[in-house]
């Protein structure tokens, strides 16, 4: 079936699944992201966009012992976590996954505009997971300019602050959204991405936190 399952677990952590094969992106350490605790996730691969504790808690992912062939073609694009070529916060990896013609990307903590060559790879995505809170990443207005050029079908916001979770210094989702945006709010943390998706900003629900 031509679809990819996207699950959000708060902050920048997602699990991407196709044909039973799962990749977890950017799991976070306990007591790292305010208001969030990540339960152990099962997957076949785990990818950290960079080596900060709110993105590289690989021990929170239990890798399946049975090895499967990945249905994804993967392209990893090296970028920077800041706007001064990594001098402040180091490097960041953006990842593009493709399967059966569906292309999705996780931009990690992107801190500057991609290169022209990277822009070509990132243009026309079916879905993109992108940080919208600023401060540690590109600022919201810069992200909007980037997305305007990339023209993805579905934008999935991540790495922002709400009333119950997130770092105090980063912005809220409302600080990124505009009145004219085609926002679709989901009452689940799961989105099924398929080829005929309508253009939208898909706001997923963060899983309830256990007290």
C-alpha positions as CSV (number, residue, x, y, z in Angstrom):
1,X,0.0,0.0,0.0
2,X,1.4,3.4,-1.0
3,X,1.4,5.1,2.4
4,X,3.8,6.0,5.2
5,X,2.8,6.1,8.9
6,X,4.1,9.1,10.9
7,X,3.9,9.1,14.7
8,X,4.9,12.1,16.8
9,X,6.1,11.5,20.4
10,X,6.8,15.2,21.3
11,X,9.6,17.6,20.6
12,X,11.4,16.3,17.4
13,X,10.8,12.6,18.0
14,X,9.0,10.7,15.4
15,X,8.5,7.0,14.3
16,X,8.2,6.5,10.6
17,X,6.8,3.1,9.5
18,X,6.3,1.5,6.1
19,X,5.4,-2.2,5.5
20,X,6.2,-3.0,9.2
21,X,9.7,-1.4,9.0
22,X,10.1,1.5,11.5
23,X,12.7,4.3,11.9
24,X,12.7,6.5,15.0
25,X,14.1,10.0,14.7
26,X,15.5,12.1,17.5
27,X,14.5,10.3,20.7
28,X,15.1,12.5,23.8
29,X,16.5,11.8,27.3
30,X,14.3,11.6,30.3
31,X,14.2,14.9,32.3
32,X,15.6,16.7,29.3
33,X,12.6,18.3,27.5
34,X,10.4,20.0,30.1
35,X,7.0,18.3,30.4
36,X,7.9,15.3,28.2
37,X,8.9,11.7,29.0
38,X,9.6,9.3,26.3
39,X,8.6,5.6,26.7
40,X,10.8,3.0,25.1
41,X,9.9,2.7,21.4
42,X,10.4,-0.4,19.2
43,X,11.9,0.1,15.8
44,X,14.3,-1.3,13.2
45,X,16.5,1.8,13.1
46,X,17.2,4.9,15.1
47,X,18.5,8.2,13.7
48,X,19.8,11.2,15.6
49,X,20.0,14.5,13.7
50,X,22.7,15.7,16.0
51,X,24.4,14.8,19.3
52,X,22.3,16.8,21.9
53,X,20.4,15.0,24.7
54,X,17.0,16.1,23.4
55,X,17.7,14.4,20.1
56,X,20.1,11.4,20.6
57,X,18.7,9.2,23.3
58,X,19.2,6.0,21.3
59,X,18.8,3.9,24.5
60,X,15.1,4.8,24.4
61,X,14.7,2.7,21.3
62,X,14.6,-1.0,21.4
63,X,15.8,-2.3,18.1
64,X,14.1,-5.5,16.8
65,X,16.4,-8.5,16.7
66,X,14.9,-9.8,13.4
67,X,16.6,-8.0,10.6
68,X,14.3,-6.7,7.8
69,X,15.1,-5.1,4.5
70,X,14.3,-1.4,4.6
71,X,11.6,-0.2,2.2
72,X,13.1,3.3,2.3
73,X,15.7,4.9,0.1
74,X,17.5,7.4,2.4
75,X,19.4,10.6,1.7
76,X,21.2,12.3,4.5
77,X,22.1,16.0,4.1
78,X,24.7,17.6,6.3
79,X,23.8,21.1,7.5
80,X,24.4,23.3,10.5
81,X,22.7,23.7,13.8
82,X,23.2,27.5,13.7
83,X,23.8,30.3,11.2
84,X,27.5,30.5,11.6
85,X,28.6,27.2,10.0
86,X,28.4,25.2,13.2
87,X,30.6,27.4,15.4
88,X,27.8,27.7,18.1
89,X,26.0,24.4,18.0
90,X,27.7,22.1,15.6
91,X,26.3,20.1,12.7
92,X,22.8,18.9,11.9
93,X,21.7,16.1,9.6
94,X,18.5,16.4,7.5
95,X,17.1,13.0,6.3
96,X,15.0,12.3,3.3
97,X,13.1,9.0,3.0
98,X,11.5,7.7,-0.1
99,X,9.4,4.7,-0.7
100,X,7.1,3.9,-3.7
101,X,7.3,7.5,-4.8
102,X,6.4,9.0,-1.4
103,X,9.0,11.4,-0.1
104,X,9.2,12.7,3.4
105,X,11.9,14.5,5.3
106,X,13.0,15.2,8.9
107,X,15.0,18.5,9.1
108,X,16.4,18.0,12.6
109,X,17.5,21.3,14.3
110,X,18.2,23.1,11.0
111,X,19.9,26.4,11.8
112,X,20.4,27.9,8.3
113,X,19.2,27.8,4.8
114,X,20.1,24.6,2.9
115,X,22.5,24.9,0.0
116,X,21.1,25.1,-3.5
117,X,22.0,21.5,-4.1
118,X,20.2,20.5,-0.9
119,X,17.2,22.6,-1.9
120,X,16.8,20.6,-5.0
121,X,16.7,17.4,-3.0
122,X,14.2,18.8,-0.5
123,X,11.8,20.4,-3.0
124,X,8.4,18.9,-3.6
125,X,8.2,16.6,-0.6
126,X,5.0,14.9,0.3
127,X,5.6,15.7,4.0
128,X,8.3,17.5,6.0
129,X,8.9,17.5,9.8
130,X,10.2,20.9,10.6
131,X,11.2,22.9,13.8
132,X,9.0,26.0,14.2
133,X,10.0,27.3,17.7
134,X,13.2,29.1,16.8
135,X,16.0,30.1,19.1
136,X,18.0,26.9,18.8
137,X,17.0,26.6,15.1
138,X,16.0,28.9,12.2
139,X,13.5,31.5,13.4
140,X,9.8,31.0,12.5
141,X,9.8,33.7,9.7
142,X,12.9,32.1,8.2
143,X,11.3,28.6,8.4
144,X,8.2,30.0,6.6
145,X,10.5,31.4,3.8
146,X,12.2,28.0,3.5
147,X,8.9,26.2,3.3
148,X,7.6,28.6,0.7
149,X,10.5,27.6,-1.5
150,X,10.3,23.8,-0.8
151,X,6.6,23.7,-1.3
152,X,5.8,20.5,0.5
153,X,2.3,19.0,0.5
154,X,2.2,18.5,4.3
155,X,4.1,20.5,6.9
156,X,4.4,18.8,10.3
157,X,5.5,21.2,13.0
158,X,7.9,20.1,15.7
159,X,10.3,21.5,18.3
160,X,8.0,24.1,19.8
161,X,6.6,25.1,23.2
162,X,3.1,24.5,24.5
163,X,1.4,25.2,27.8
164,X,2.5,21.8,29.0
165,X,5.8,21.0,27.4
166,X,8.9,22.5,25.7
167,X,11.8,24.8,26.5
168,X,10.8,28.2,27.8
169,X,13.1,30.0,25.3
170,X,11.5,28.5,22.1
171,X,8.4,29.8,20.6
172,X,4.9,28.4,20.5
173,X,3.0,26.9,17.6
174,X,0.8,30.0,17.4
175,X,3.9,32.1,16.9
176,X,4.6,30.2,13.7
177,X,1.1,29.9,12.3
178,X,-0.7,32.6,10.2
179,X,-4.4,33.2,9.9
180,X,-4.5,32.1,6.3
181,X,-2.6,28.8,6.9
182,X,-4.5,25.6,5.9
183,X,-4.2,24.1,9.4
184,X,-5.6,20.7,10.1
185,X,-5.5,19.7,13.8
186,X,-5.5,16.0,14.6
187,X,-6.7,14.5,17.9
188,X,-4.0,11.8,17.5
189,X,-0.3,11.7,17.3
190,X,-0.5,9.7,14.0
191,X,-0.7,10.8,10.4
192,X,-0.9,8.5,7.3
193,X,1.0,10.2,4.4
194,X,-0.2,9.1,1.0
195,X,0.3,10.5,-2.6
196,X,-3.0,12.3,-2.8
197,X,-2.7,14.4,0.4
198,X,-4.2,17.9,0.3
199,X,-1.9,20.8,1.2
200,X,-1.9,21.4,5.0
201,X,-0.1,22.1,8.1
202,X,-0.8,18.9,10.1
203,X,-0.8,19.7,13.8
204,X,-0.5,16.3,15.6
205,X,-1.4,15.7,19.3
206,X,1.4,15.0,21.7
207,X,0.8,11.7,23.6
208,X,-0.6,12.1,27.1
209,X,2.2,12.2,29.7
210,X,1.9,9.8,32.7
211,X,2.1,11.5,36.0
